[in-house]
Amino acid sequence: MVEKKLKRRQFILQENEVCKHYTFVVSGLLKMYAVDGNASEHNIQFACEDEWITDNSSFHSEKPSRLCIEAIEPSVVLQIDKPNLIYLFHNHTKFDRIFRVIAENKNLELQNRVLQNISSTGEERYITFLDQYQHLINRLPNTQIASYLGITPEFLSKIRSTISKK
């Protein structure tokens, strides 16, 4: 693994690059997002200390990514490339098992998020976000949370106001 120190707003992956690493966050906070035709960001995932982040599609297919991964805070990460990852899988079965469980849990998280986005209100999505990411609430600007929830920052403020009145 290779250690990298990232400044705020520094990218480890930009759109149209091939994702060549799985990244483990030692310290700091990263986001993975897509940019639409109107230049609006759509946050897909946040990763903070002790979490992994990568564009699985680009990493495994070795095709250009449609996503970006960027540091929200100054961060320290460890990155492993595909040949070294495969080496670990083959030579250290415990790593293979642990990594598979981590990947399966991320897949379940994303699956639940898709279901929630098509069947829940903005307020319900925000309440779920609070439950899942309580540790990030004070580290993320409202614009980042709103982007993750698929709502405007103004609507997020309205939701917060409604919840505080309850």
Beta strands, then each sheet from edge to edge (+ up, - down):
strand 1: 2-6
strand 2: 11-13
strand 3: 21-27
strand 4: 29-35
strand 5: 41-48
strand 6: 52-53
strand 7: 68-71
strand 8: 75-81
sheet 1: 1+ 8- 3+ 6-
sheet 2: 2+ 7- 4+ 5-
end
